[in-house]
Amino acid sequence: MKSQLKNIFLSAAWLLAVSALYPSCTIDEQVDLNAPSVDGIEANATVSELNNLVAGILSGQRNDLDIYLDDHGIIGRDFYRFSSADPRFTADIPGAGSAFLDNNTFYITRPWAACYQVIRNAWVLRHAVVNTSAPLTDEQRKGYLGFAKTIQALQMIWLSNLTHNNPDGCIRVDVEDPDNLGPLVTYDEALNYIAALLDEAYGDLNAAGSSFLFPLSTGFSSFNTPATFAQFNRALRARVAAYQQDWNGVLTSLSGSFINPAGSLTTGAYVSFSTASGDRPNSMYISLPNLPTNARVAVNSWVTDAEPGDLRLSKVAMRTEPAVSGPFSSNYDVAIWSSLDDDIAIIRNEELILLSAEAKIQLGDHMGGVADLNIIRSAAGLPAYSGSMDHESLINEMLKQRRYSLFGEGHRWVDMRRYNRLDQIQTDNPDEDVWPYFPIPASEG
């Protein structure tokens, strides 16, 4: 099968893995970059080579993450991306006029390729850990495997969020052999695979002893042991269970996660960025406010729909004059990130508390769900919830709190789609579209 995935998997996977290391990590001396091959690494890697693969996998998560978030933010109408260099941000993605999503354009091909590059490198690591003659203990091997499988599952979550219920298929999950790729599976099949992969990884992490043999990036500073990384794994598993409408599964997974109703809402796992030499800055951050072009601007209704006094409105900054691009305009710059060194959230305590609220409401524990929602409301400077206690009203409240708590983090479009409410996403112009999914890249056939 000739496909974009095969080309990705065969193109310098090892160089990708070792070429972009986090300066915040302590890495063993690197091997000669001109010497190792993928086959050689998979057959008998040294510990240094295994750790370089880990660093490369973490670094690879940063590739085109900004495009992934722009895709979600624009379709979910969190924000608009104004770019004089590429009008497709204000044409194809919001479906303005007669525009449509192209299956051979950067907004799907680049995040698709980036995620599968990470998945491929994680497969290289998995093969290398099994085959190496380096003196690893069984616990150390399990640590590598639990890490690799968890990151593969995360990449598949991101991929399936883009293509979802596309009638051509959602994603490929059987990609271990780049010469014999499996078929595109449905969204439900993808979620089942991801859930099983996370569970398998969780078993590995629970058998991995007290420490990893490898360092992690600063974005995982709270999850740098097998036990704490297992909590990150369970947090992702809770998210997947919500996508599957497995509400008991959400609560079971949360019980093993890092959820903390009394803790900081920002505690979580992040993709790390830095302006240090040789590292990569956060491309979601735009340094100058009030730019007429090259701006990320909040949809005005996000501000006007908010309750008075909501502290989460600090995620945007009022402009000195409106930004305008074609039929779109905004009075607010996105201000989630304050510098090029800021990290981007993968999953945070705030999302976990909201997942708990959602699961409890869905299971009929309305008082428990409201208690969770009030944690979020209180942190946002809002009074306790005083609305109707019927099921529909509480679902509306939960979705509203997710809209403001997780603004710009890639959730609004997914949330409204899983509740069959895409038609409730407000658009600024009558000829816009709210797409249900992205097309499969053309090269996937």
N, C-alpha and C positions, 0 to 999 in steps of 0.2 A: 504494500500500500504506500503510495507516494502521498505524503501529507506534511503539513507544517510541523506537526509533532516530531515526525521522523527526522526532519531537517534540524529541528531544535536539538533533539537528543544526540545527534551525531556531530554537532558542531561545537567542538572545544569545550566539552562539559568539564574537563579537569581544569582548564585554564580559568573558566568562570569560577570554579570553586575556590581557587587559591589566589586569584588576582585582586580581591578586594577584601582585605581583612580589617576588622575593627581595631582602631588604635587603642581603644579602651580595654581590649583583651590582652592577656599575656599568652602569646603563642610561641610554641617551640620554634627553633630555627627552621626556616623554610627549606624545602628541597629545591634543586635546580628546576626552574619552571620549564626549561627546554627538554628535560629528560623524561618525566613521567608520562605515561599514556593512560587512558581510561582503563584499558584491559589490564595494564600492569598494576594500577592502583587497586582494581577490583580483585586481582588475583592474590596480592600479598603486600598490603599497605603497611607502612610503619605507623607508629602512634602519631608522629608529627604529621604525616599525610592525612590520617584520619581527622586530626584536629583542624587541619587546614580545610578539609571538606566541610566540617561543621561551620567554620567561620565563613566559608563561601556561601553555604546555604543561608545563613543569617543575612549576609550582605545581599544575596540575590532577592530577598524579600522586598528590598527597596526599589527594585527595577519597575518603573512604570506604575508604582502604587498611586502616584498622583492622577494618572489617567483613570485607574479603577475608581478612585474616589470622585473624580469629576463626572464619570459616567453616572454614578449613583446620585450624586448631589444635584445634577442637572435634571435627570428624569424624575427624581423624587421631589424636585423643586425646593430643595434646601437653599441652593445658590445657583448663580449663573457663572459661567467662565467666559469672560470677554477677552478675545485675543485677535488683534489685527492680523496676526500671522496665519491664523486658521479659522475661517468663518464657520467651519463645521460644528464648532462648539455652540453656535447660536442658530444653526440650521438643522443638521441631521439629528443631533442628540435630543433637542426639545421638539423635534418634528415640526418646525416652523414652516408654514406654507405648504408646498408640495414636497418638501424634503423627506427623506427616508433614511433608515439605517442601512449602511452599505456593509456587505460582508467581507470587504477587502480594504478596510480603512483602519487607521491607527487605533480608534477607540475600542475595537474589539481585538484586532490582531496583536497589538502590543501587550495588553495585560494577559491575554491568552498565552502568548509565547513566554512572558516573564514567569507566570505561575508554573508552566510545564518545565521550564529550565530548572526551577527549584526542585520540583518533583523528581526530575531526572537525576540531579545531583544527590538527592536523598536516596535514590535507588543505588547509585554508585556507592554511597556510604554504607547502605545496608549490605550490599554484596561484599564490600571490602571488610566489614566487621566479621562477617561469617567466615571469610576465606583467609584472613590474615594469620600469619604465624607469629605475630607479635605476642609477647607474654601478657595477654589480657585475662583477667578473671571473668568468670561467668557474669558476675554483677556488672563489671565494666562494659562487657558486650551488651548486656541488657540496657544499660544507660544510653549507649549510642543508638540502639534500635528504637527505644521508646521515644527519644528525641526525634529521630528521622521520621518515624511513622506519624507522630503528632504534627510535625510541620507539613508533611505531605497532606494530611487531612485538612489543615488550615488552608492550603493552596486550593484544594478541591472545593472547600466551602466558598472561597472567593470566586472561583470559576463558575460553579453552579449558580451562584447568585446572579451572574451576568446572563447566562443562557437559559436557565430555569426550564420552563415547559415548552421550549422550542419544539415544534413537531418533527424537526430533523434529528432531534436528540439533544441531550444536555451536555455531557462531557464524556471523555474517555477515562475510565478508571483502571483498565488493564493496560498499563503502559510500561511494564517492567522490561520488556524486550523491545527496543526501538525498531527492530526488524520485523516485528510481528505484533503490531498494535491491535488492541481489542477494539470493538465497535463503540460507537456513541451509545450511551445508555440513557434511559429516561431520567427525569429529575428524581422521582421516587427511588429508582434503583441507585442513583448517585448518592442520595442521602443514606440509604441502607448501607452502602459500601463505606461511606465516610464514618458512620456511627460504629460499624464493626472495626474499622481501622483504628479509631480512637480507643475503643475498648481493648483491642490487642496491644496498643501502645501503653495503655494504662497498666495492663498486666506486666509488661516489660519494666515499666518504671517502678512498680511495687517490688520487683525482684532485683533492683539495680543498686542496692546498698545505700550508703549514706551520702555519697558524693559522686559527682561526675569526674571522669578523667579529662574532660575538656572544659574550657571556659566558654561562657556565653556573653553576649553583648550586654551593654548597660540597660537596654530595654527589658531584659529579663533578670534584673538584679534581685527581684523578689522571688525568682523562680529558678535559681541556679543550683539546686540540688534535686535528686530524683523525687524526693517527697514533695517539694514545692512545685516542681515542674508538673507533677501529677495533678496538682490542684489546677494549674493552667489547663491541662488536658481535660479535666472534668468541667471546667468552665465552657470550653468549646463544645463539649458533649451536651451540656445543657442547652446551648444555642441550637445545636442540631436537633435535639429532641423537641424544642419549640417549633422548629420548621416542620417536624413530622407530626405535630399536634399530639405528641406523647407527653401529656402534662404531668403524669406521675414520674415519667422519666426525667423531666426537667428538675423536679424537686429532688429526686434521688441523686442526680448528677451534681446539683448545687450543694448537696450535703458533703460532697467530697471536694468541693472547689474552695476558692479563697473568699467566698462571699462573707461579708462582715457588715451587718446592719449598723453597727456603731463605728465603723471605720471610715477612713477617707474614701470618698467616691472616686478619686482619681487613681487609687491603687490598682495596678493591673500590669499587663504585658504590653510592650510597645515595640515598634520598629524604630531602631535608633538611627539618628542622623547627626552629622557634625561638620563644622567648617574646618576641622583640623586638616593639615596637609595629607593628601592621599585619601581622604574620606569623602563623603558625599553629603551635601546640605539638603535640608528639607525643601523640596520643590513645591509643596503646598503653601509655603509661606511666601508672600509677596511683600518685599521690604518697604516700599513706599506707599503710603495711603493716598487715596484720592486720585489714583491714576485713571486717565480717561480710557486707556486701553491696557491690555495685559492685567486684568483685574479679576478677582473672585468676589462677587457681590451677592449678598443675601437677597433672596426673594422678599420683596417688601411685606408680603402678607405674613411672613414668619414673625416679623416684629409686630405688626398690627393685630395679629391673632393672639398675642401673648397676654397673659393676665398682668394687670398693673403690679409693678414691683418685682417682677421675675428677674432674679439676679443672673439668670442664664443669658439674658440679653447682652451681657458683656462679651458674648462670643462674636458680636458684630460692633462696628464703629460707624457712627453717622458721618457721611461724607460732607465736604464743604459744598459740593454741587453734585447732582445726580450723574451716575454713569449711564451711558446710553450706547447700545449696540443693536442696530437694526430695530426690530419691534420691541426690544427688551430694555428696561431701565431699572435702576435701583438707587436707593438713597443710602445704602449701607455696605461697607466693606466687611468681608469675613475677617474676623480677628481671633480665630481659635488658636493660632500659632503665633508666638510673639517674636520668634527669631529663626534663623536658618538652622540653629542647633536643636530646635524643639523636636521631640519624638512624636510619632503618630501612633495612636492607640490601636491595639489589636482587640483587646477586651478588657473592660474595667469593672470595678466593684459596682459602679452605678448601673451598668447593664445587668449585672447579676441580680441586684435587688429588684429591678424592673421585670426580669424573667421570673423571679419568685412571685411577684405580684400577679403577673399574667397567668401563671400556672394555677395559683390559688383561686383566682377569679373563675377561670375555666372549670375548675373542679368544684365550684360552688362555695368555697370558703371566702365569701365576700369580705368579711371583717378582717381576715388575715391579709387579703389582697390590699385592702384600704390601708392597713397598718404599714405595709411596705410602701405604698404610694405616698403616704404621709412622710416617710423618711426622705423621699425625694423632694416633696413639696417643701418641707421644712428647710432642707439644705438650699433650696432655691429662693428662700425668703418669703414663701407663700403660706397662708393659713392652711390648717387641716382641711381635707376634703369635706364638703358639706352638701354635695349633690345627692341625687337619687342613688339608691343602693341596688337598683335592678341591674341585671346582667349586662344589658346593652349599654347602659350609662357608664358602668365601670370599665367596660372594654374601651369605650370612647375616651375615658379619662386616662386609662393606661397608655393608649396610643398617643394621646396628647403629651403625656409626660415623656414618652420615648422620643417624640418629635423634638422636644426642647433639650432633653438631657443628652441625646446622641446626635445632635445637629452636626452635619458635616462628616460623620464617621462611617457613612455607608449603610444606613439602616432604614431610612424613611421609605424609599422605594420598595424595599423588601417587605417591610411591615404592611404597607398598604396593599401590596400584591397578595400577601398570604391571608389577608382578611377580605379579599375581593373588593377592595375599595379604590382601585386605581382611578375610577371615575370621580372620586372625591378629592383628588389632588388638584389644587387650584392652579389654573394657568392664566397668564396675563392676556392672551389673545385667543380669539375663537378658533383660529386655524392651527393651533398647536396640537401635538399628540403626546400622550403619556404611554410610551411603549411598554409592553408586558415583558419583553426579553430582547436580548441582542441576537443577531444571526450567528450561526456557526461560521467561523472563518472559511472563506472560499476554498482555501487550499486543503481543507479537511474533507472536501468532496461530499 
